Amino acid sequence: MVFVSTRGDADIVTSAYAINRGLANDGGLFVPTEFPQLSLEEIASLKKMSYQERAVYILKQFLTDYTEEELRDCVNKAYTEEKFGKNPVPLVQVNNNTGVLELWHGPTSAFKDMALQLLPHLLLAAKKKTGELHKIVILVATSGDTGKAALEGFADVPGTEIMVFYPSEGVSDIQKRQMTTQPGENVKVFGIEGNFDDAQRGVKEIFSNKILAKSLAEKGFVFSSANSINWGRLAPQIVYYFSAYVDAVAAKKIKLGEEINFVVPTGNFGDILAGYYAKQMGLPVQRLLCASNSNNILTDFINTGIYDKRREFYKTVSPSMDILVSSNLERLLYHVSEGDATKVAGYMEKLNTEGIYEVEREALRKIRSEFFGAWVDEFETKETIGRVYRENNYVLDTHTAVAWRALEKYRYLPEDPDTYTVVLSTASPFKFANNVLSAIKGEETTAENPFDLLRELSAETGMAIPSRMGALEEAAILHKDVVDSKKMELTVIGNLG
Ligand SMILES: *Cc1c(COP(=O)(O)O)cnc(C)c1O
């Protein structure tokens, strides 16, 4: 299995190289040149396996330059019982035809842990394979959850440095506290004056600055990425689509071979793209439902084929989805354009210079046959949390609520109102306790201290506060710097000695 750039760079690379580098030389994203195929029998064979075994089975389809022993070693170090509990990814049946896949039982209480606990191990193995001797500098732009999950994964990993940039006014209290208290010798955390797109643009610019790369290489450093532009972030996410499917079969919600839907609360398009890969590999999926908040650029795109970022940016109660430039869409464009990298490079160029592009009719037809897009406003998000709690006694976080409501909109369509659907739940409700609590109680919360809110949400719902989150209350704040989003490059240089 080999990987190429979405923008046509001539390099053809192994997965270890793709994981090591993060981004292709021409600024494109690495994509597999083919989709490994799994038969129904092979899919069925996953049913009896543990999550860790399922992960090895799926990963080895794509990471063919790793040995099975290496993959098993990486997976076992990542998904430990200590960090993820007995069942890392439970599928909870909330009503007759809806299951919620809880992806937030890892150390930072967000789904990013599924990939970011594994990525450092994959990267260290890749470093050995590719003979990379430089210290790897992980640069992260985060809308809130990636930052902490990456910090937790990379802190004190030998041969790496990690620097995280988050919008200083654009994350929840708990998210900020999680990042600013992060210990570790190799860790730097910065707030930026700006939003996530500013942070992401800054990181991409640093990545594509060849002169900077050269001068840092002389000092012994090389950049890599822990954002979902890195193939090593995407591959681990494919696993849980298969895992959810066989768990639904085991729970007798569906028969083997029956098509189901997945609804995914979407920001950078990484999570849902992993579902697209699972489908291309043979998983019986009818539709992938792409749920957005008021930053509904993807809904518009799926409906019209026009991607237009020249619009207002909203700060919402689901901040991890407050994104206007969804990086991983580039990979989908590549696949639906039959690998026409010139076309993809053209779209990205137009996005950069004009802020808008339109895909061809055939590409749009393909996208619409696989995806459905819907968006959910702030009022609906909170209404959904309250209603699902009252009717199903299940507590949704704000992001998962967006997905739940988008599914309801899909089910209003006459096409398939009853198909069994898995809702990907991307964060623990405690991570967004303020909005979840006010939605459940139907009134604004009064507590000022974020940890009082955790206690109140726990008392109200009977759910236990995730232990690592509770412990943040006593943790010292170690990172206080806030920098101008235009000075990120200087900040990076200044901190690499
Ligand atoms: C990152 C994140 C998302 C969006 O996932 P993408 O892969 O960026 O589309 C949704 N919900 C939560 C809680 C997240 O942390």
The ligand as an SDF file (V2000), in Angstrom:
LIG
                    3D

 15 15  0  0  0  0  0  0  0  0999 V2000
  -12.7390   17.4460   16.6660 C   0  0  0  0  0  0  0  0  0  0  0  0
  -14.1390   17.2940   17.1120 C   0  0  0  0  0  0  0  0  0  0  0  0
  -15.2030   17.1940   16.1900 C   0  0  0  0  0  0  0  0  0  0  0  0
  -15.0010   17.3020   14.7050 C   0  0  0  0  0  0  0  0  0  0  0  0
  -14.2620   16.2350   14.1520 O   0  0  0  0  0  0  0  0  0  0  0  0
  -13.5550   16.3940   12.7320 P   0  0  0  0  0  0  0  0  0  0  0  0
  -12.7860   15.1700   12.5190 O   0  0  0  0  0  0  0  0  0  0  0  0
  -12.6970   17.6250   12.8410 O   0  0  0  0  0  0  0  0  0  0  0  0
  -14.6550   16.6000   11.7330 O   0  0  0  0  0  0  0  0  0  0  0  0
  -16.4830   17.0030   16.6880 C   0  0  0  0  0  0  0  0  0  0  0  0
  -16.7040   16.9350   18.0160 N   0  0  0  0  0  0  0  0  0  0  0  0
  -15.7240   17.0350   18.9230 C   0  0  0  0  0  0  0  0  0  0  0  0
  -16.0580   16.9760   20.3640 C   0  0  0  0  0  0  0  0  0  0  0  0
  -14.4120   17.2090   18.5060 C   0  0  0  0  0  0  0  0  0  0  0  0
  -13.4330   17.2950   19.4210 O   0  0  0  0  0  0  0  0  0  0  0  0
  1  2  1  0
  2  3  1  0
  2 14  2  0
  3  4  1  0
  3 10  2  0
  4  5  1  0
  5  6  1  0
  6  7  2  0
  6  8  1  0
  6  9  1  0
 10 11  1  0
 11 12  2  0
 12 13  1  0
 12 14  1  0
 14 15  1  0
M  END
$$$$
